[in-house]
């Protein structure tokens, strides 16, 4: 100021998102037009944290500043119809010399747990005692002004005076609060709003208690306990420590609770550290951390984890085992086991085990037993649900408590919605059988989404209990393509295999109430030597255009003529069994016999089809489902026709024409070529239509190639490619492009 004789004021707006703000400066209450005054307002700048800052600079004379002229910046934004007035901040020479600061402290856990109250403090600091004493403090709760439940006091116990305004809300009301703001004004000095945002919706979190190593205790004579909360989403948690059952006020005890930290996996961790003496620890005082959250109106109590010297030396662990396939298939029951392990036999025997199904406490259908068949005792609690009820279950949890030792919740999440999966059975090579004298069979399930599958093996038709047989079923593995594979391995003797025993893997899934039975694949030595394959061919364009019919072929191939002739072929359209419009024939025109099942649909019906599946079974040999997915929604595509160069015609005596379809999305197109107006059946002419190819830009290209003689081309025969798509019921006709020697280039025919 002294060097230039001017004073530069800056108005700073900080926003969590990009927004248009309008800033007006006032000098002594008079608005200043930015065209006529020394005002520069900069465009928004994005910070490293992702927020945006907008600065407006106002230049005035030092004389006005020294004369205590009050300058104000008034801010509004693009939401001008919200009914709320602009925010205004004022500054003058006295306020710069004697500023005030405002701090908004969140509620302490002690008051929430013990007094059932949320107590918030708005603290005003400043060097000017009069300004602080006379400060008028304003509260807003959920953007509404709040005047009740407030008390104020001035404290001089620090270097600068403080005015503390306390807002007290009962626990129920606090559960409805989303935002709290406080600000202050005194002698023309206005502080900005301090805001506290309360994060609700706290689900799926876990609580655990830990202790630092014995070595750290001996060195320092203190014990440090850590309460760890892990949450999948950002949420406000309140943690209260208890010593011997007595709640500890975080203001008066050695408690430090840190703000949430985001991990690399996207979850949040909150740590609360409690320090006590080694003497109390050695005297087996029990310490507990009790955790609740911002959703205080949920009606559920806090979670409490306890720790003491004995519990650290003799912990208990909990394991929740999913239901076995054998019980689901044979007994029609889902049997789950919650297993408690621990070195302390009394603690394990006395453990109280709690079950929750779909977040609700469950007490029926439960049995318990203590087992001593391993190095450490085990208490096993068994929950039995009938098959129908199991189909409605989304989550199961179990936990245990004994002598103040509490285990965390073990949770099983059941993944439903199992659609579009395939099942196949495989056998390792003959060489591996000869070397080991055993046969290893693999049942492979491939699913487009994560789903809970249950796989039961049968030997000669007899179900095999996975507890008593050589069965290993692995958890789902995600592939590079995004699908999931589940493998179940069954080991049997080479003697049984050589005796043609039939082995089957039967697969069902978590959607047990769908009314559809399991899928079963069988394998035996003959079926491995003489397999059948199934191919599902899409409809030909010729039949769609000329006969107005979609004709699909399900072709069964195999070396064993009897197996192929006797094959029973099943069709599904839109996941529903289809038995009409089907014909079958056995063909021997190739090296191996073929059975061809033909499904014929009229053109209108074909427009409503999303999926078609076919499979076959013969003499215990079952093929997997072959599925055709029809891609509808074909919009914005283009069609063009091209011809190779004249040079290529002269060399080969043929003319090659290309019909090119470009589509912004994946869609099923049907392309029919015409020669001199006569449709060409792709089975009987030189037509090759390639599947869609995705380009770098994300669009799809489909090419159909038609080969004809140079003689026809030179005789000016007209060739056309006609294009339609899977949306056959839209009422719009096909697009047709024609090309001939005189026309040179493609032309549209309407």
C-alpha positions in Angstrom: 0.0 0.0 0.0 2.8 2.5 1.0 4.7 2.1 -2.2 1.9 2.5 -4.7 -0.7 4.5 -2.7 -3.4 1.9 -3.5 -5.1 -0.9 -1.7 -5.9 -4.2 -3.5 -8.8 -6.2 -2.1 -9.5 -9.8 -3.2 -12.9 -11.6 -3.1 -12.4 -15.4 -3.2 -15.2 -17.9 -4.0 -14.5 -21.6 -3.5 -17.1 -24.1 -5.0 -17.0 -27.9 -5.0 -18.3 -27.9 -8.6 -18.1 -25.7 -11.7 -20.7 -22.9 -11.5 -21.3 -19.4 -12.9 -20.9 -16.8 -10.1 -21.5 -13.0 -10.4 -19.5 -10.7 -8.0 -20.4 -7.1 -7.3 -18.2 -4.8 -5.3 -19.6 -2.0 -3.1 -17.7 1.1 -1.8 -19.3 2.6 1.2 -22.5 0.8 0.3 -22.5 2.1 -3.3 -22.4 -0.7 -6.0 -19.5 -0.3 -8.4 -20.0 -1.0 -12.1 -17.1 -3.2 -13.3 -17.0 -1.1 -16.5 -16.2 2.1 -14.6 -14.1 0.9 -11.7 -10.9 -0.9 -11.0 -12.4 -4.4 -10.9 -11.0 -7.6 -12.5 -12.9 -10.8 -12.1 -11.1 -13.9 -13.2 -12.7 -17.1 -14.7 -13.0 -20.2 -12.5 -9.8 -22.2 -11.9 -9.8 -25.9 -11.0 -7.6 -26.9 -8.0 -5.7 -30.1 -7.4 -8.5 -31.2 -5.0 -11.1 -30.9 -7.7 -12.9 -27.8 -6.4 -13.1 -24.4 -8.3 -11.9 -20.9 -7.2 -13.1 -17.6 -8.6 -11.2 -14.4 -7.6 -12.3 -10.8 -8.1 -9.8 -8.0 -7.5 -10.8 -4.5 -6.5 -8.3 -1.6 -6.4 -9.0 1.6 -4.3 -6.9 4.4 -2.9 -5.0 4.2 0.4 -6.8 7.4 1.5 -10.2 5.8 1.3 -8.8 2.7 3.1 -7.3 4.9 5.9 -10.7 6.7 6.3 -12.3 3.4 7.2 -14.5 3.2 4.1 -16.2 -0.2 4.1 -15.8 -2.3 1.0 -18.1 -5.3 0.3 -18.2 -8.1 -2.3 -21.6 -9.5 -3.0 -21.9 -13.0 -4.6 -24.8 -14.7 -6.4 -24.8 -17.5 -9.0 -26.6 -18.9 -12.0 -29.5 -20.3 -9.9 -31.1 -16.9 -9.7 -34.6 -18.3 -9.2 -33.9 -20.1 -5.9 -35.4 -17.3 -3.7 -32.2 -17.0 -1.7 -30.4 -13.6 -1.6 -26.7 -13.1 -2.4 -23.9 -13.7 0.1 -22.1 -10.5 1.1 -18.7 -10.2 2.8 -17.4 -6.8 4.0 -13.9 -5.5 4.9 -12.4 -2.3 6.1 -9.2 -1.2 7.8 -10.3 -2.1 11.4 -11.5 -5.6 10.3 -8.2 -6.3 8.6 -6.2 -5.3 11.7 -8.5 -7.3 14.1 -9.9 -10.2 12.2 -12.2 -12.9 13.7 -12.1 -16.6 12.9 -14.9 -19.1 13.2 -14.6 -22.9 13.9 -17.5 -25.4 13.9 -16.8 -28.5 16.0 -18.8 -31.7 15.4 -20.6 -33.4 18.2 -18.6 -35.4 20.7 -19.3 -39.2 20.9 -19.6 -39.0 24.8 -22.6 -36.7 24.7 -24.3 -38.7 22.0 -23.9 -42.0 23.8 -24.3 -40.9 27.4 -26.6 -37.9 27.3 -28.3 -38.8 24.0 -27.6 -35.4 22.7 -25.6 -33.9 19.8 -23.7 -30.9 21.2 -22.1 -28.7 18.6 -19.8 -25.7 19.3 -19.3 -22.6 17.1 -16.1 -21.0 18.4 -15.2 -17.3 17.5 -11.6 -16.2 18.1 -10.1 -12.7 17.7 -7.6 -10.3 19.3 -10.2 -7.6 19.7 -12.0 -8.5 23.0 -14.9 -6.2 22.3 -15.4 -7.5 18.8 -15.5 -11.1 20.1 -17.8 -10.3 23.1 -20.2 -8.4 20.9 -20.2 -11.0 18.1 -23.6 -12.1 16.9 -23.5 -15.8 16.0 -26.0 -17.3 13.6 -26.8 -21.0 13.2 -28.5 -22.7 10.3 -29.6 -26.4 10.4 -30.6 -28.0 7.1 -30.3 -24.5 5.5 -32.9 -23.1 7.9 -32.2 -20.5 10.6 -32.0 -22.0 14.1 -32.5 -20.0 17.3 -33.6 -22.5 20.0 -31.3 -24.8 22.0 -28.4 -22.3 21.9 -26.2 -21.0 24.7 -23.2 -18.7 24.6 -20.2 -18.0 26.8 -17.0 -15.9 26.5 -13.8 -17.7 27.5 -10.4 -16.0 28.2 -8.4 -19.1 29.0 -6.2 -18.8 26.0 -4.0 -16.0 24.5 -6.9 -14.6 22.5 -10.5 -14.4 23.8 -13.1 -16.9 22.5 -16.8 -16.7 22.3 -18.4 -20.2 22.3 -22.0 -20.7 21.0 -23.3 -24.2 21.8 -26.2 -25.8 19.8 -27.8 -28.8 21.5 -30.0 -31.3 19.6 -31.6 -34.4 20.9 -30.4 -37.7 19.4 -33.6 -38.3 17.4 -33.4 -34.8 15.8 -29.7 -35.2 15.0 -30.6 -38.3 12.9 -32.5 -36.0 10.5 -29.8 -33.3 10.1 -27.9 -33.1 6.8 -26.0 -29.8 7.2 -25.1 -27.4 10.0 -23.7 -23.9 9.5 -22.5 -21.1 11.8 -21.2 -17.6 11.2 -20.6 -14.4 13.1 -20.8 -10.6 12.7 -19.4 -7.9 14.9 -18.7 -4.2 14.3 -19.0 -4.7 10.6 -16.7 -7.7 10.6 -18.4 -10.7 9.0 -16.9 -14.2 9.1 -17.7 -16.7 6.4 -20.0 -19.6 7.0 -18.5 -22.7 8.5 -20.4 -25.8 7.4 -20.6 -29.3 8.7 -22.0 -31.9 6.2 -23.4 -35.1 7.9 -22.8 -38.2 5.8 -25.7 -40.8 6.4 -26.3 -44.1 4.8 -23.8 -46.2 6.7 -24.2 -49.8 5.7 -22.0 -52.8 5.5 -19.3 -51.5 7.8 -17.1 -53.6 10.1 -15.6 -52.8 13.6 -12.5 -54.4 15.1 -10.2 -53.7 18.1 -6.4 -54.1 18.1 -3.5 -53.7 20.5 0.1 -52.8 19.8 2.8 -55.4 20.5 4.0 -56.4 24.0 7.4 -54.9 23.3 5.9 -51.4 22.9 4.2 -51.8 26.3 7.4 -52.7 28.1 9.3 -49.8 26.6 6.8 -47.1 27.3 4.7 -48.4 30.2 1.6 -47.7 28.3 -0.9 -49.8 26.3 -2.2 -48.4 23.0 -5.5 -49.7 21.7 -6.9 -49.1 18.3 -10.5 -49.2 17.2 -10.8 -49.7 13.4 -14.0 -49.0 11.4 -14.0 -50.0 7.8 -16.9 -48.6 5.7 -17.6 -49.1 1.9 -18.8 -45.5 1.7 -18.1 -42.1 3.4 -20.1 -41.9 6.6 -20.0 -40.0 9.9 -19.1 -42.5 12.7 -19.0 -41.7 16.5 -16.7 -43.8 18.6 -16.9 -44.1 22.4 -14.3 -45.9 24.5 -15.2 -47.6 27.8 -12.7 -48.6 30.5 -14.1 -51.3 32.7 -17.6 -50.4 31.5 -17.2 -46.7 32.2 -17.6 -44.3 29.2 -14.6 -42.1 28.6 -15.2 -38.5 27.6 -12.8 -37.7 24.7 -12.2 -34.3 26.2 -10.8 -35.7 29.4 -9.0 -39.0 28.4 -6.3 -40.1 26.1 -8.5 -40.5 23.0 -7.6 -39.5 19.5 -10.1 -40.2 16.8 -8.9 -39.4 13.2 -11.1 -38.3 10.3 -12.0 -40.9 7.6 -9.2 -41.9 5.2 -10.0 -43.2 1.7 -8.1 -46.4 0.8 -6.9 -47.5 -2.6 -9.8 -49.9 -2.9 -12.3 -47.1 -2.5 -13.4 -47.9 1.1 -13.0 -45.6 4.1 -11.1 -46.3 7.4 -11.7 -44.5 10.7 -9.2 -45.1 13.5 -9.7 -44.2 17.2 -6.7 -44.6 19.5 -7.0 -45.0 23.3 -4.0 -45.0 25.6 -4.0 -46.5 29.1 -1.5 -47.7 31.6 0.2 -51.1 31.4 -0.9 -51.7 35.0 -4.6 -51.6 34.1 -4.0 -53.9 31.2 -2.1 -56.4 33.3 -5.0 -56.3 35.8 -7.4 -57.5 33.0 -9.4 -54.4 32.8 -11.8 -54.7 29.8 -11.7 -51.9 27.3 -14.5 -51.5 24.7 -15.0 -49.3 21.7 -18.6 -48.6 20.9 -19.5 -47.4 17.4 -22.6 -45.7 16.0 -23.2 -43.5 13.0 -25.1 -40.6 11.5 -28.2 -42.8 10.8 -29.3 -42.5 14.4 -33.0 -43.1 13.6 -32.5 -46.6 12.3 -33.5 -48.2 15.6 -30.4 -50.3 15.8 -28.0 -50.0 18.7 -24.3 -49.3 18.4 -21.8 -52.1 17.7 -19.4 -52.7 20.5 -16.0 -54.5 20.4 -14.2 -55.4 23.6 -10.6 -56.3 24.3 -8.6 -57.3 27.3 -5.3 -59.1 28.1 -6.9 -62.5 28.2 -8.8 -62.0 25.0 -5.7 -61.0 23.2 -3.8 -64.1 24.3 -6.8 -66.4 23.6 -8.7 -65.0 20.6 -11.7 -66.7 18.9 -12.1 -66.9 15.2 -15.4 -67.3 13.3 -15.8 -69.0 9.9 -19.1 -69.0 7.9 -19.3 -71.9 5.5 -21.8 -71.7 2.5 -24.3 -74.5 2.0 -23.2 -77.8 0.5 -24.5 -78.8 -2.9 -25.4 -82.3 -1.7 -27.9 -81.1 0.9 -29.5 -78.6 -1.6 -29.9 -81.3 -4.3 -30.8 -84.4 -2.2 -32.4 -83.0 1.0 -33.7 -79.7 -0.6 -32.2 -77.8 2.3 -29.5 -75.1 2.6 -27.3 -76.0 5.5 -24.9 -73.3 6.7 -22.3 -73.7 9.4 -20.8 -71.0 11.7 -17.6 -72.4 13.1 -16.0 -70.9 16.3 -12.4 -71.8 17.0 -10.2 -70.9 19.9 -7.5 -72.2 22.3 -9.6 -71.5 25.4 -12.0 -74.4 25.6 -14.3 -72.7 28.1 -14.6 -69.6 25.9 -15.4 -71.7 22.9 -17.9 -73.9 24.8 -19.7 -70.9 26.3 -19.7 -68.9 23.1 -23.1 -67.4 22.2 -23.5 -67.5 18.5 -25.9 -65.0 16.7 -27.3 -65.4 13.2 -28.7 -62.7 10.9 -30.6 -63.5 7.7 -31.3 -60.5 5.4 -30.1 -58.2 8.2 -32.8 -59.7 10.5 -32.0 -61.8 13.7 -32.7 -65.5 13.2 -33.3 -67.9 16.1 -35.1 -70.9 14.6 -33.7 -73.8 12.6 -30.4 -73.6 14.5 -28.5 -76.4 16.2 -25.1 -76.4 18.0 -22.4 -78.9 18.9 -18.8 -78.7 20.3 -16.2 -80.7 18.5 -12.8 -81.7 19.8 -11.5 -83.6 16.7 -8.8 -81.0 15.9 -5.9 -79.4 17.8 -8.2 -76.6 19.0 -11.8 -77.1 20.1 -14.6 -75.9 17.7 -18.2 -74.9 18.3 -20.4 -75.4 15.3 -23.7 -73.7 14.9 -25.8 -75.0 12.0 -28.6 -73.0 10.4 -31.0 -75.0 8.2 -33.3 -73.4 5.6 -35.6 -75.1 3.2 -34.8 -74.7 -0.5 -37.6 -72.3 -1.2 -36.6 -69.9 1.6 -33.0 -70.0 0.6 -34.0 -68.6 -2.8 -35.1 -65.4 -1.1 -31.9 -64.9 1.0 -29.5 -62.1 0.0 -27.1 -62.0 3.0 -26.3 -64.3 6.0 -24.2 -63.2 9.0 -22.9 -64.9 12.1 -20.9 -63.7 15.1 -20.0 -64.9 18.6 -19.4 -63.5 22.1 -17.9 -65.3 25.1 -16.4 -63.9 28.3 -16.2 -60.4 26.9 -14.5 -61.6 23.7 -16.5 -60.6 20.7 -15.8 -61.7 17.1 -16.6 -59.6 14.1 -19.5 -60.4 11.8 -18.7 -63.0 9.1 -21.0 -62.3 6.1 -22.0 -64.4 3.2 -23.5 -62.4 0.2 -25.6 -64.5 -2.1 -25.4 -63.5 -5.8 -28.7 -64.1 -7.6 -29.6 -63.3 -11.2 -27.9 -66.2 -12.9 -28.7 -66.0 -16.6 -27.0 -67.0 -19.8 -24.5 -69.4 -18.3 -23.1 -72.6 -19.9 -22.1 -76.0 -18.4 -19.6 -78.4 -19.9 -17.7 -81.5 -18.7 -14.2 -82.4 -19.6 -11.6 -85.2 -18.9 -7.9 -85.0 -18.6 -5.7 -86.8 -21.2 -5.4 -90.6 -21.4 -1.6 -90.2 -20.5 -2.5 -88.7 -17.1 -4.8 -91.7 -16.4 -2.1 -94.3 -17.2 0.5 -92.6 -15.0 -1.6 -92.1 -11.9 -4.3 -94.8 -12.2 -6.9 -92.1 -11.7 -9.3 -90.2 -13.9 -9.8 -86.5 -13.3 -13.1 -84.9 -14.5 -13.7 -81.2 -14.7 -17.2 -79.5 -14.7 -16.9 -76.0 -16.1 -19.5 -73.3 -15.6 -19.1 -70.0 -17.5 -21.4 -67.1 -16.5 -21.5 -63.6 -17.8 -22.1 -62.2 -14.3 -21.0 -63.2 -10.7 -23.5 -65.7 -9.4 -23.6 -68.5 -6.7 -23.6 -71.9 -8.4 -24.0 -75.3 -6.6 -22.4 -78.3 -8.4 -23.3 -81.9 -7.5 -21.4 -84.8 -9.0 -23.0 -88.2 -9.6 -21.3 -91.5 -10.1 -23.5 -94.1 -11.9 -26.5 -91.9 -11.0 -25.6 -91.8 -7.2 -25.1 -88.3 -5.8 -21.7 -87.8 -4.2 -21.5 -85.8 -1.0 -18.6 -83.3 -1.3 -17.6 -84.0 2.3 -17.0 -87.7 1.6 -15.8 -87.9 -2.0 -12.9 -86.6 -4.1 -14.6 -83.3 -5.0 -13.0 -79.9 -5.1 -15.2 -76.9 -6.2 -13.3 -73.7 -6.6 -14.7 -70.2 -6.1 -15.6 -68.1 -9.1 -12.7 -66.6 -11.1 -13.1 -63.5 -13.2 -11.7 -63.7 -16.7 -10.1 -61.0 -18.9 -13.4 -60.8 -20.9 -15.3 -60.0 -17.7 -17.2 -63.3 -17.4 -16.8 -65.7 -14.5 -15.7 -69.4 -14.5 -16.4 -71.9 -11.8 -14.6 -75.3 -11.9 -15.5 -78.4 -10.0 -13.0 -81.3 -10.1 -14.0 -84.9 -9.4 -11.4 -87.7 -9.1 -12.3 -91.4 -9.6 -10.4 -94.6 -10.4 -9.3 -95.6 -13.9 -11.1 -99.0 -13.3 -14.5 -97.3 -13.0 -13.8 -95.2 -16.0 -12.8 -98.3 -18.1 -16.0 -100.0 -17.0 -18.0 -97.2 -18.7 -19.5 -95.8 -15.4 -21.3 -92.6 -16.3 -20.4 -89.5 -14.3 -22.6 -86.4 -14.2 -22.2 -82.9 -12.9 -25.5 -81.2 -12.1 -25.6 -77.4 -11.7 -28.1 -75.1 -10.1 -27.8 -71.6 -8.8 -28.9 -69.1 -6.1 -32.2 -68.4 -8.0 -33.7 -71.6 -6.6 -37.3 -70.3 -6.8 -37.3 -69.9 -10.6 -39.1 -73.2 -11.2 -36.4 -74.4 -13.6 -34.5 -77.6 -12.7 -30.8 -78.0 -12.7 -28.6 -78.4 -15.8 -26.9 -81.8 -16.0 -23.9 -82.8 -18.1 -22.8 -86.4 -18.3 -19.5 -88.0 -19.4 -18.2 -91.5 -19.7 -15.6 -93.3 -21.7 -17.7 -93.9 -24.8 -18.9 -90.3 -24.8 -15.4 -89.0 -24.7 -14.4 -91.2 -27.7 -17.5 -90.4 -29.7 -18.6 -86.9 -28.8 -21.4 -84.9 -30.4 -21.1 -81.2 -31.3 -23.9 -78.7 -31.8 -24.0 -75.7 -34.1 -26.7 -73.1 -34.3 -26.9 -71.3 -37.6 -28.6 -67.9 -37.8 -31.4 -67.3 -40.4 -30.5 -66.8 -44.1 -31.2 -63.5 -45.7 -32.9 -65.2 -48.7 -35.7 -66.8 -46.7 -36.3 -63.6 -44.8 -36.6 -61.4 -47.9 -38.3 -63.9 -50.3 -40.3 -66.2 -48.1 -40.8 -63.7 -45.2 -39.5 -66.4 -42.8 -36.7 -66.8 -40.3 -35.3 -70.3 -40.8 -32.7 -71.4 -38.2 -30.8 -74.7 -38.2 -29.5 -76.6 -35.2 -26.9 -79.1 -36.6 -25.7 -82.1 -34.6 -22.5 -83.8 -35.7 -20.8 -86.9 -34.4 -18.9 -90.0 -35.5 -21.4 -92.4 -33.9 -24.3 -92.6 -36.4 -26.7 -94.1 -33.9 -26.0 -91.4 -31.4 -26.6 -88.7 -34.0 -29.8 -90.4 -35.4 -31.3 -90.8 -31.9 -30.3 -87.3 -30.7 -33.2 -85.5 -29.1 -32.9 -81.8 -30.0 -34.4 -79.1 -27.7 -35.2 -75.5 -28.8 -35.7 -72.5 -26.5 -37.0 -69.1 -27.8 -36.7 -66.2 -25.4 -35.8 -68.7 -22.7 -39.1 -70.6 -23.3 -39.3 -74.1 -24.6 -40.4 -74.3 -28.3 -41.9 -77.4 -29.9 -43.9 -76.1 -33.0 -42.6 -75.1 -36.4 -39.7 -77.7 -36.1 -38.6 -80.3 -38.6 -35.7 -82.7 -38.5 -33.6 -84.7 -41.0 -30.4 -86.8 -40.9 -27.9 -86.1 -43.6 -24.9 -88.3 -44.6 -23.4 -86.0 -47.2 -20.2 -85.3 -45.3 -17.5 -87.5 -43.5 -19.6 -87.6 -40.3 -23.4 -87.9 -40.1 -25.4 -84.8 -39.3 -28.9 -84.4 -37.8 -30.4 -81.1 -38.7 -33.3 -79.6 -36.8 -35.0 -76.6 -38.5 -37.0 -74.0 -36.6 -39.2 -71.8 -38.9 -40.7 -68.5 -37.6 -42.7 -66.0 -39.6 -41.1 -62.6 -40.2 -43.3 -60.8 -37.6 -42.6 -63.3 -34.8 -38.8 -63.1 -35.6 -38.9 -59.4 -34.9 -39.9 -60.2 -31.2 -37.1 -62.7 -30.6 -34.2 -61.8 -28.3 -32.5 -65.2 -27.8 -32.6 -68.7 -29.4 -31.0 -71.8 -27.9 -30.6 -75.4 -29.0 -29.1 -78.4 -27.4 -29.1 -82.2 -27.9 -29.0 -85.4 -25.8 -28.4 -89.0 -27.0 -27.4 -92.2 -25.1 -26.3 -90.2 -22.1 -24.3 -87.8 -24.1 -25.5 -84.2 -23.5 -24.2 -81.2 -25.5 -24.1 -77.7 -24.0 -26.6 -75.0 -25.1 -25.7 -73.1 -28.2 -27.2 -69.6 -28.0 -27.9 -67.0 -30.6 -28.5 -63.4 -29.2 -30.4 -61.1 -31.6 -29.2 -57.5 -31.4 -32.1 -55.1 -32.1 -32.2 -51.3 -32.1 -30.6 -50.7 -35.5 -30.6 -46.9 -36.1 -28.4 -44.4 -38.0 -26.7 -47.0 -40.2 -25.5 -46.5 -43.8 -25.3 -48.8 -46.8 -22.9 -48.5 -49.8 -21.8 -50.7 -52.7 -18.3 -50.9 -54.2 -16.5 -52.7 -56.9 -12.8 -53.8 -57.1 -10.5 -52.1 -59.7 -10.7 -52.8 -63.4 -7.2 -54.3 -63.2 -8.4 -57.1 -60.9 -11.2 -57.9 -63.4 -8.9 -58.3 -66.3 -6.5 -60.6 -64.4 -9.1 -63.0 -63.0 -12.1 -62.8 -65.3 -14.4 -62.1 -62.4 -15.9 -59.1 -60.8 -16.0 -58.7 -57.0 -18.7 -56.5 -55.5 -18.8 -55.4 -51.9 -21.8 -54.2 -49.9 -20.7 -52.2 -46.9 -23.0 -51.5 -43.9 -21.7 -49.1 -41.2 -23.7 -49.0 -37.9 -23.0 -46.9 -34.7 -24.1 -49.9 -32.6 -23.9 -53.7 -32.7 -27.0 -55.0 -34.6 -28.0 -58.0 -36.7 -28.2 -57.1 -40.4 -29.4 -59.4 -43.2 -28.0 -58.7 -46.7 -29.6 -60.1 -49.9 -27.9 -59.8 -53.3 -29.9 -59.5 -56.5 -28.6 -60.1 -60.1 -30.6 -58.4 -62.7 -33.4 -58.1 -60.1 -33.4 -61.8 -59.2 -32.7 -62.6 -55.5 -29.6 -64.8 -55.0 -29.8 -67.5 -52.3 -26.5 -67.3 -50.3 -26.5 -71.1 -50.3 -26.3 -71.4 -54.1 -24.3 -68.3 -55.2 -20.9 -66.8 -54.6 -21.9 -64.8 -51.6 -19.8 -64.4 -48.4 -21.2 -62.2 -45.6 -18.8 -61.5 -42.7 -19.8 -61.0 -39.1 -19.7 -57.5 -37.7 -16.3 -56.0 -37.0 -15.8 -53.2 -34.4 -13.7 -50.2 -35.6 -11.4 -48.0 -33.6 -14.1 -45.3 -33.5 -16.5 -47.7 -31.8 -18.9 -48.3 -34.8 -19.4 -51.6 -36.5 -18.9 -52.6 -40.2 -20.6 -55.6 -41.9 -19.3 -56.6 -45.4 -21.0 -58.8 -47.9 -19.0 -59.9 -50.9 -20.6 -61.1 -54.2 -18.6 -62.6 -57.1 -19.9 -62.6 -60.7 -18.4 -63.1 -64.1 -16.8 -60.2 -66.1 -19.1 -61.1 -69.0 -22.2 -60.2 -67.0 -20.6 -57.0 -65.8 -19.7 -56.0 -69.3 -23.2 -56.7 -70.4 -24.5 -54.1 -68.0 -26.3 -56.5 -65.7 -27.5 -54.5 -62.6 -26.5 -55.9 -59.2 -28.2 -54.8 -56.0 -27.6 -55.4 -52.3 -30.7 -55.1 -50.1 -30.3 -54.6 -46.4 -32.7 -55.1 -43.5 -32.1 -55.7 -39.7 -33.4 -57.4 -36.6 -36.1 -54.8 -36.0 -38.3 -56.4 -38.6 -41.6 -55.2 -37.1 -40.8 -51.5 -37.4 -42.8 -51.1 -40.6 -39.9 -49.8 -42.6 -38.7 -51.6 -45.7 -35.1 -52.6 -46.5 -32.5 -50.2 -48.0 -31.3 -51.2 -51.5 -28.1 -50.0 -53.3 -27.5 -50.9 -57.0 -24.3 -50.8 -59.0 -23.6 -51.6 -62.7 -20.9 -50.8 -65.2 -22.5 -47.8 -66.7 -23.4 -46.3 -63.3 -19.9 -46.7 -62.0 -20.8 -45.5 -58.5 -23.6 -46.7 -56.2 -27.0 -45.1 -56.5 -30.0 -45.3 -54.1 -33.2 -46.9 -55.2 -36.3 -45.7 -53.3 
